[in-house]
Amino acid sequence: MRTEFLLASCLLFPSLALADPKPANLFSDHMVLQSGMSVPIWGTAEPAEKITVTLNGQSKSVVTSPDGKWIIRLANLAPGGAFEMSIAGNSVLKIKDVLVGEVWLASGQSNMVFTVSKAKNPWAGMLDEDKVIAAADYPQVRMFTGRETKSYTPQTDIAGQWLVCSPSNAADFSALGYLFARNLNQALKLPIGIITEAYGASTAEAWVPREALAADPQLAPMLAKFDARENYFKAHPAGTPDAEAPPSPQTINSRPGIPGPLRDPVQDQHQPTVLYNGMIAPVIPYAIRGAIWYQGESVVGGAHGVELYSQVMEALVTEWRKRWAEGNFPFYAVQLAPQKNVSNNPVIREQQATILALPNTGLAITLDIGDPTNVHPKDKEPLGDRLTRIALANVYGKKMEFSGPVYQSMSIEGDKIRIKFKYADGLLAKDGPLAWFQVAGPDGTFVKAEAAVQGETVLVRSPEISTPTNVRYAWDNYPDGANLYNAAGLPAAPFRTDHLDALTPIAAEFTGK
């Protein structure tokens, strides 16, 4: 009787109708789910409602919590599809064209936002974009692009949709995400899904959870400064600065020396935590194989400055892994490409290289594919290849070289210095004699050096320096013509031997000091 009364009441009074089960936006038509691991599916429904998720013969059920939330974990899905997923509660929702394969998160700033075509973003567009788009017929490649969202507190959902890669929609894909997915798909013959969560000009700390910043005494001040700005903004809803307010809150998001109008600091992608809250928190714990990261030019001039960048990135990688609870999932970053710009300098690239001290990380070198006048280089194909190589070799067991030469050690031999490298099989000078090596003596003044490949080492000397002490390679904002490669055609990473004592512990570990 009670059930009949409830059904009759729902028909007579639609406002009493039970809510349909609603999964998070990530779980929608054309999605790709990760194979071979626990796959969480989550959403909302009525409190105490039984929810059943069924996919390819596997069915799991759960009863929603008092706040109507639910999460179900499917186990060890085998690659394949297309499948239909059923989410059943008071009603049944069907999600169509579901593939199971490999899923990667693509995050960072504008060079990850950088689209295949310039039609949507005039500053973007790959070389030969028309040709790339015409060939982009890969139905097993799908991309979910999250809406750019900033928030003071962690969010539970994000707008976006899965798109099947085709010439009709590839233009608006993240170029690097597309190349990485396309290459993996062709090498593995598996469905590939990319979840793109990126925001132009964002600083690294914007992608880090509050707790991780607060726990680090050197990073906590940037959080305190942000909170002070936000509290000041909330206390002045009209947006008019207070003449007695500290200068920092007064001028947030306005030109120096020109008061107001104030904008909410939360809506500034340079502020700590705001993009983690708006764009990463809603994606956790969607099952992923790993992450690729391209963030560079906004590491200077922000709250942390150059010297704290490695700490921010260590906090980001460590905390993301902890919150996904999938162990040390692969995290592969892109080193900032050269440009004739004061912010694209070798110290930044040095800081970025320290990520390699963390387990299961990789770094794609861009020393030879920069643009002298553009912070958004359009030559993305080699970069896609380099990231793919790192993943294929380290995740998927393919036998291939995945790194260019990396500085390992130095030894002084009279008036010469011998530099030893890792990943140095077939070490060579490309297109002429080795360039961009410098050497210094006891006074610390660096001069142009002669350099020659000898096996897996490079011997460096200058007739001006009789007692050499240190070497630098490609140590310039735009070292055009730096030409040390290995047999796989991968460029050497820039380095200097004279700064090891000043590096952070994580950097010293990377360089082998």
PyMOL commands that set and color helices and strands:
alter all, ss='L'
color gray80, all
select helices_A, chain A and resi 2-12+14-16+110-113+129-134+170-172+175-188+204-207+210-214+220-235+247-251+265-267+274-280+297-299+306-324+346-357+381-394+500-502+505-511
alter helices_A, ss='H'
color red, helices_A
select strands_A, chain A and resi 22-23+32-34+39-44+50-55+58-63+69-74+80-88+92-108+138-145+162-165+192-198+290-294+331-334+361-364+406-413+416-422+428-429+437-440+446-448+450-454+457-461+470-473+484-485+495-496
alter strands_A, ss='S'
color yellow, strands_A
deselect
rebuild
show_as cartoon
